[in-house]
């Protein structure tokens, strides 16, 4: 699996593991309550949506995780998803695209005269990871409560701008998780994500350094690995190279 694909898997895994905190993690108004099927009636050669959620407010939330930017191609595909989702549920659709790559044209739209389509964008490369670490460090110093979604935001720092290298961020996340996350499932989910990200993004020597401080074993990432394999299998079925 490529670095681009693993970014998509990291975000989908993180969001699906903790729906109650998605609204804070993504900083949205809606409250997701259930993950819906992404098996829409689309041509076999076209990739399925990344994530579809129903919300307390009655809105269907369509989320895409993108590590590349092609407005015409991507927006045509997302618009098709949204049309099919409306036909299926007859509810308002809100589409959010989370970009982990630099985006130079955030105001770009798909303009087909009668159709003008522009999803909501979250541009991680325009956000400062230092602020997330500083917020948590300040709360630790003051012994203030750190909410679960604030710990989850540590995952986003891997794709944001900031003064620390990716490797330095990894070590900080592991240290914070080990010492300050009391909820074991949340701790495990974050560390599994970090472990799998590290396996793809770092060489063997660097990965061994990370594993020395990792409090969970390689066997603990089976859930994540299963998600990756399912994604690869689905991609092959659709004729998409992973």
C-alpha positions as CSV (number, residue, x, y, z in Angstrom):
1,X,0.0,0.0,0.0
2,X,1.3,3.5,-0.9
3,X,1.8,6.4,1.4
4,X,-1.2,8.1,-0.2
5,X,-3.5,5.1,0.4
6,X,-2.4,4.7,4.0
7,X,-3.4,8.3,4.7
8,X,-7.0,7.6,3.6
9,X,-7.1,4.4,5.7
10,X,-5.7,6.2,8.8
11,X,-8.5,8.8,8.7
12,X,-11.3,6.3,8.0
13,X,-10.1,4.0,10.8
14,X,-9.9,6.9,13.2
15,X,-13.4,8.3,12.4
16,X,-15.1,4.9,12.4
17,X,-13.6,3.9,15.8
18,X,-15.2,6.7,17.7
19,X,-18.3,8.2,16.1
20,X,-19.4,10.2,19.2
21,X,-16.3,12.4,18.8
22,X,-16.4,12.9,15.1
23,X,-18.1,16.3,15.4
24,X,-15.2,17.6,17.5
25,X,-12.5,15.8,15.6
26,X,-13.7,17.3,12.3
27,X,-15.1,20.5,13.9
28,X,-18.6,20.2,12.4
29,X,-22.0,21.0,13.7
30,X,-23.7,17.7,13.0
31,X,-23.7,14.7,15.3
32,X,-23.0,11.4,13.6
33,X,-24.9,8.4,15.0
34,X,-24.3,5.6,12.5
35,X,-22.0,4.5,9.7
36,X,-23.9,3.7,6.6
37,X,-23.1,1.4,3.6
38,X,-20.9,2.9,0.9
39,X,-22.1,0.3,-1.6
40,X,-23.9,2.6,-4.1
41,X,-25.1,1.6,-7.5
42,X,-22.1,2.9,-9.5
43,X,-20.1,1.5,-12.4
44,X,-17.7,-1.2,-11.3
45,X,-14.6,0.8,-12.4
46,X,-15.4,3.7,-10.1
47,X,-14.2,3.9,-6.6
48,X,-16.8,3.8,-3.8
49,X,-17.2,6.7,-1.3
50,X,-14.9,6.7,1.7
51,X,-17.4,7.2,4.5
52,X,-21.1,7.8,4.8
53,X,-22.7,8.7,8.2
54,X,-26.2,9.4,9.3
55,X,-26.6,12.3,11.8
56,X,-28.9,13.2,14.6
57,X,-29.9,16.3,12.6
58,X,-31.3,14.2,9.7
59,X,-28.4,15.1,7.4
60,X,-26.4,12.5,5.5
61,X,-22.7,13.2,6.0
62,X,-20.5,12.2,3.1
63,X,-16.8,12.3,3.9
64,X,-13.9,11.9,1.5
65,X,-10.2,11.6,2.4
66,X,-7.9,12.9,-0.3
67,X,-4.1,12.8,-0.6
68,X,-4.2,14.2,-4.2
69,X,-6.1,17.0,-5.8
70,X,-7.9,16.9,-9.1
71,X,-10.9,19.2,-8.9
72,X,-12.7,18.1,-12.2
73,X,-12.2,14.4,-11.7
74,X,-12.8,14.2,-8.0
75,X,-15.8,16.6,-7.9
76,X,-17.5,14.8,-10.7
77,X,-17.2,11.6,-8.7
78,X,-18.3,13.2,-5.4
79,X,-21.3,14.8,-7.1
80,X,-22.4,11.4,-8.5
81,X,-22.2,9.9,-5.0
82,X,-24.3,12.7,-3.6
83,X,-26.9,12.3,-6.2
84,X,-27.2,8.6,-5.5
85,X,-27.2,9.2,-1.8
86,X,-30.1,11.6,-2.1
87,X,-32.0,9.1,-4.3
88,X,-31.5,6.5,-1.6
89,X,-32.3,8.5,1.5
90,X,-34.1,11.6,0.3
91,X,-32.3,13.7,3.0
92,X,-30.0,16.7,2.7
93,X,-26.4,15.7,1.9
94,X,-23.4,17.4,3.3
95,X,-20.0,16.6,1.7
96,X,-16.7,17.2,3.4
97,X,-13.4,16.5,1.7
98,X,-10.4,16.2,4.0
99,X,-7.2,17.0,2.1
100,X,-3.8,15.8,3.4
101,X,-2.0,17.4,0.4
102,X,-1.4,21.1,-0.2
103,X,-4.4,22.8,-1.9
104,X,-3.7,26.0,-3.9
105,X,-7.2,26.5,-5.2
106,X,-9.6,26.0,-2.3
107,X,-12.4,28.0,-4.0
108,X,-12.5,25.9,-7.1
109,X,-15.9,24.5,-8.1
110,X,-17.3,22.0,-10.6
111,X,-19.2,24.3,-12.9
112,X,-21.5,22.5,-15.5
113,X,-23.9,25.5,-16.0
114,X,-27.0,24.0,-14.3
115,X,-24.7,22.2,-11.8
116,X,-22.4,24.1,-9.6
117,X,-20.8,21.8,-7.1
118,X,-18.4,22.7,-4.2
119,X,-18.0,20.5,-1.2
120,X,-16.8,21.8,2.2
121,X,-13.0,21.4,2.5
122,X,-10.8,20.6,5.5
123,X,-7.2,21.6,4.5
124,X,-4.8,19.9,7.0
125,X,-1.6,21.3,5.4
126,X,-3.0,24.8,6.2
127,X,-3.3,24.0,9.9
128,X,-0.6,24.1,12.6
129,X,0.1,20.9,14.4
130,X,2.2,22.8,17.1
131,X,-1.1,24.3,18.4
132,X,-2.5,20.8,19.1
133,X,0.5,19.7,21.0
134,X,0.7,23.0,22.9
135,X,-3.0,22.8,23.9
136,X,-2.5,19.3,25.3
137,X,0.8,20.2,27.0
138,X,-0.9,23.2,28.7
139,X,-3.7,21.1,30.0
140,X,-1.3,18.5,31.3
141,X,0.6,21.2,33.2
142,X,-2.6,22.6,34.7
143,X,-4.0,19.2,35.4
144,X,-7.1,20.1,33.3
145,X,-9.3,17.4,31.8
146,X,-8.3,16.5,28.2
147,X,-11.3,15.4,26.2
148,X,-11.1,12.2,24.0
149,X,-11.5,14.2,20.8
150,X,-8.4,16.3,21.8
151,X,-6.4,13.1,22.0
152,X,-7.8,12.0,18.7
153,X,-6.6,15.3,17.2
154,X,-3.1,14.0,17.7
155,X,-3.6,11.8,14.6
156,X,-4.3,14.8,12.5
157,X,-0.9,16.3,13.4
158,X,0.7,13.6,11.2
159,X,-0.7,15.4,8.1
160,X,-0.5,19.0,9.2
161,X,2.1,21.7,9.0
162,X,4.3,22.4,12.0
163,X,7.9,22.8,13.4
164,X,8.3,19.1,14.3
165,X,9.3,16.4,11.9
166,X,6.9,13.4,11.4
167,X,9.2,11.2,13.5
168,X,9.3,13.8,16.3
169,X,5.5,13.9,16.2
170,X,5.2,10.2,16.4
171,X,7.4,10.0,19.6
172,X,5.3,12.9,21.2
173,X,2.1,11.1,20.4
174,X,3.3,7.8,21.9
175,X,4.6,9.6,25.0
176,X,1.3,11.5,25.5
177,X,-0.8,8.3,24.9
178,X,1.2,6.2,27.3
179,X,1.2,8.7,30.1
180,X,-2.1,10.5,29.9
181,X,-4.8,8.5,28.1
182,X,-6.8,6.6,30.7
183,X,-9.4,5.1,28.3
184,X,-7.7,1.9,27.1
185,X,-9.6,1.5,23.9
186,X,-8.9,5.1,22.8
187,X,-5.2,4.6,23.7
188,X,-5.0,1.4,21.7
189,X,-6.8,2.9,18.7
190,X,-4.4,5.8,18.5
191,X,-1.3,3.6,19.0
192,X,-2.5,1.1,16.4
193,X,-2.9,4.0,13.9
194,X,0.6,5.3,14.8
195,X,2.1,1.9,14.4
196,X,0.6,1.3,10.9
197,X,1.5,4.8,9.8
198,X,5.1,4.3,10.9
199,X,5.4,1.0,9.0
200,X,4.6,2.8,5.8
201,X,6.3,6.1,6.3
202,X,9.6,5.1,7.9
203,X,12.5,2.9,7.0
204,X,13.3,-0.3,8.9
205,X,15.8,1.4,11.3
206,X,13.5,4.2,12.1
207,X,10.6,1.8,12.6
208,X,12.6,-0.2,15.1
209,X,13.3,2.9,17.1
210,X,9.6,3.6,17.2
211,X,8.8,0.1,18.3
212,X,11.2,0.3,21.2
213,X,8.9,2.9,22.9
214,X,5.6,1.4,21.5
215,X,3.6,-0.2,24.4
216,X,1.6,-2.5,22.2
217,X,2.8,-5.5,20.1
218,X,2.5,-5.9,16.4
219,X,-0.3,-8.4,16.9
220,X,-2.5,-5.6,18.2
221,X,-3.0,-4.0,14.8
222,X,-5.1,-6.8,13.4
223,X,-8.2,-4.7,13.2
224,X,-6.4,-2.0,11.2
225,X,-4.8,-4.6,8.9
226,X,-8.2,-6.2,8.3
227,X,-9.5,-2.8,7.2
228,X,-6.6,-2.3,4.8
229,X,-7.0,-5.8,3.3
230,X,-10.7,-5.2,2.8
231,X,-9.9,-1.9,1.1
232,X,-7.4,-3.5,-1.2
233,X,-9.8,-6.3,-2.0
234,X,-12.6,-3.9,-2.8
235,X,-10.2,-1.9,-5.0
236,X,-9.2,-5.0,-6.9
237,X,-12.8,-5.9,-7.4
238,X,-13.4,-2.5,-8.9
239,X,-10.4,-2.6,-11.1
240,X,-8.6,0.1,-9.0
241,X,-4.9,-0.1,-8.2
242,X,-4.0,0.2,-4.6
